[in-house]
Amino acid sequence: VQLQAFGGGLVQAGGSLRLSCAASGLTFTSYHMGWFRQVPGKEREFVAVISGAGGSTWYSDSVLGRFTISRDNAKNAAYLQMHGLEPDDTAVYYCAAGDGSRHWLYRPNDRSNERRYDYWGQGTQVTVSS
């Protein structure tokens, strides 16, 4: 299994970026896809998750209304569209895949728990300048 996240970069506050995650080696629709982010010295933070079929999405309070998670199951890809970026959004962003056969996605404490995700991408840096 391989997840490859890309699309990060440097953007000014208020700007937008679209992150992509390309997946291979797994039955993509059988996995919920999540995005997490991490700042040096801090724990990895949940950002958003989308169900395997793409019909359900959840977001952290800090990005709700600004970020949109989506997926294209025909392309084995997941995306994170980010608008209204703020300096506090600066982090390394990781995509992750979690087994869709379980019901953990519907429990808030579980879907935001990185231990529920089985596979991880390498991360892409997002830097927002003020």
LUMDREN-968866 format. One record per residue (C-alpha): residue number from 1; residue in three letters; chain; x, y, z. Coordinates in Angstrom, 2 decimals. Last residue first. Layout:
BEGIN
NUM|ALA|A|X|Y|Z $
...
//
This chain:
BEGIN
130|SER|A|1.07|36.50|7.37 $
129|SER|A|2.69|33.58|5.58 $
128|VAL|A|1.00|30.20|5.30 $
127|THR|A|3.27|27.20|4.91 $
126|VAL|A|1.92|23.81|3.86 $
125|GLN|A|4.39|20.94|3.81 $
124|THR|A|3.36|17.61|2.32 $
123|GLY|A|3.31|14.36|4.24 $
122|GLN|A|4.69|10.87|3.62 $
121|GLY|A|1.37|9.10|3.26 $
120|TRP|A|-0.13|6.95|5.95 $
119|TYR|A|-1.80|3.55|6.19 $
118|ASP|A|-3.89|1.88|8.87 $
117|TYR|A|-5.85|4.72|10.40 $
116|ARG|A|-7.59|4.17|13.73 $
115|ARG|A|-4.40|5.00|15.60 $
114|GLU|A|-4.64|8.56|14.26 $
113|ASN|A|-7.66|9.20|16.47 $
112|SER|A|-9.99|11.81|14.97 $
111|ARG|A|-12.34|9.18|13.62 $
110|ASP|A|-12.33|7.38|16.95 $
109|ASN|A|-13.19|10.18|19.35 $
108|PRO|A|-15.95|11.37|17.04 $
107|ARG|A|-17.61|7.94|16.69 $
106|TYR|A|-19.16|7.40|13.27 $
105|LEU|A|-15.87|6.48|11.60 $
104|TRP|A|-15.34|3.69|14.12 $
103|HIS|A|-17.93|1.57|12.37 $
102|ARG|A|-15.54|-0.95|10.86 $
101|SER|A|-15.29|-2.23|7.33 $
100|GLY|A|-13.89|1.04|6.09 $
99|ASP|A|-10.36|0.33|7.25 $
98|GLY|A|-8.57|3.65|7.64 $
97|ALA|A|-6.46|5.44|5.05 $
96|ALA|A|-4.27|8.42|5.84 $
95|CYS|A|-3.27|11.71|4.24 $
94|TYR|A|-0.65|13.80|5.94 $
93|TYR|A|-0.25|17.59|6.10 $
92|VAL|A|2.95|19.12|7.43 $
91|ALA|A|1.98|22.32|9.16 $
90|THR|A|1.06|25.97|8.70 $
89|ASP|A|-2.69|26.27|9.30 $
88|ASP|A|-1.99|28.68|12.16 $
87|PRO|A|-0.74|31.19|9.57 $
86|GLU|A|-4.27|31.26|8.13 $
85|LEU|A|-5.69|29.84|4.93 $
84|GLY|A|-9.02|31.17|3.79 $
83|HIS|A|-9.54|28.24|1.48 $
82|MET|A|-8.23|24.69|1.62 $
81|GLN|A|-9.34|21.94|-0.74 $
80|LEU|A|-8.29|18.57|0.63 $
79|TYR|A|-8.30|15.78|-1.90 $
78|ALA|A|-8.50|12.01|-2.10 $
77|ALA|A|-7.46|9.82|-4.99 $
76|ASN|A|-7.99|6.29|-6.23 $
75|LYS|A|-8.87|7.73|-9.65 $
74|ALA|A|-12.32|6.16|-10.03 $
73|ASN|A|-12.85|6.64|-6.29 $
72|ASP|A|-12.54|10.39|-6.62 $
71|ARG|A|-12.44|11.81|-3.11 $
70|SER|A|-13.42|14.96|-1.27 $
69|ILE|A|-12.45|17.00|1.77 $
68|THR|A|-13.40|20.64|1.99 $
67|PHE|A|-11.60|23.24|4.10 $
66|ARG|A|-12.78|26.70|5.19 $
65|GLY|A|-16.20|26.07|6.73 $
64|LEU|A|-14.87|23.72|9.37 $
63|VAL|A|-11.10|24.09|9.62 $
62|SER|A|-10.59|24.70|13.36 $
61|ASP|A|-13.70|22.77|14.36 $
60|SER|A|-12.21|19.58|12.96 $
59|TYR|A|-14.05|18.22|9.99 $
58|TRP|A|-16.33|15.32|9.13 $
57|THR|A|-17.51|13.94|5.81 $
56|SER|A|-20.10|11.43|4.68 $
55|GLY|A|-21.14|10.28|1.23 $
54|GLY|A|-17.72|9.61|-0.20 $
53|ALA|A|-18.22|5.88|-0.62 $
52|GLY|A|-15.28|5.15|1.64 $
51|SER|A|-16.18|7.82|4.17 $
50|ILE|A|-14.41|11.17|4.26 $
49|VAL|A|-12.19|12.49|7.03 $
48|ALA|A|-10.97|15.91|8.10 $
47|VAL|A|-8.28|17.76|10.06 $
46|PHE|A|-7.07|15.53|12.90 $
45|GLU|A|-3.96|16.79|14.64 $
44|ARG|A|-0.56|15.10|14.92 $
43|GLU|A|0.96|15.91|18.27 $
42|LYS|A|3.13|18.97|18.71 $
41|GLY|A|6.86|19.62|18.73 $
40|PRO|A|7.05|20.34|15.04 $
39|VAL|A|3.56|21.09|13.63 $
38|GLN|A|1.45|18.21|12.42 $
37|ARG|A|-1.52|17.80|10.14 $
36|PHE|A|-4.11|15.11|9.56 $
35|TRP|A|-6.20|14.26|6.53 $
34|GLY|A|-8.46|11.23|6.38 $
33|MET|A|-9.63|8.68|3.89 $
32|HIS|A|-12.11|5.93|4.76 $
31|TYR|A|-11.06|2.71|3.12 $
30|SER|A|-12.94|-0.01|1.26 $
29|THR|A|-13.44|2.28|-1.73 $
28|PHE|A|-9.69|2.28|-2.32 $
27|THR|A|-9.15|-1.44|-2.55 $
26|LEU|A|-5.47|-1.18|-1.74 $
25|GLY|A|-2.13|-1.17|-3.52 $
24|SER|A|-2.27|2.43|-4.66 $
23|ALA|A|-3.43|5.75|-3.28 $
22|ALA|A|-2.81|9.28|-4.56 $
21|CYS|A|-3.45|12.04|-2.05 $
20|SER|A|-4.04|15.57|-3.27 $
19|LEU|A|-3.82|18.90|-1.52 $
18|ARG|A|-5.52|21.97|-2.90 $
17|LEU|A|-4.31|25.36|-1.78 $
16|SER|A|-6.00|28.68|-1.13 $
15|GLY|A|-5.06|32.16|0.01 $
14|GLY|A|-6.27|34.25|2.90 $
13|ALA|A|-2.83|34.33|4.46 $
12|GLN|A|-0.17|34.08|1.79 $
11|VAL|A|0.81|30.76|0.32 $
10|LEU|A|3.88|28.53|0.41 $
9|GLY|A|3.50|24.98|-0.77 $
8|GLY|A|1.61|21.74|-0.48 $
7|GLY|A|0.20|19.89|-3.46 $
6|PHE|A|1.31|16.36|-2.67 $
5|ALA|A|0.39|13.34|-0.62 $
4|GLN|A|1.40|9.86|-1.71 $
3|LEU|A|-0.24|6.84|-0.18 $
2|GLN|A|1.25|3.44|-0.86 $
1|VAL|A|0.00|0.00|0.00 $
//
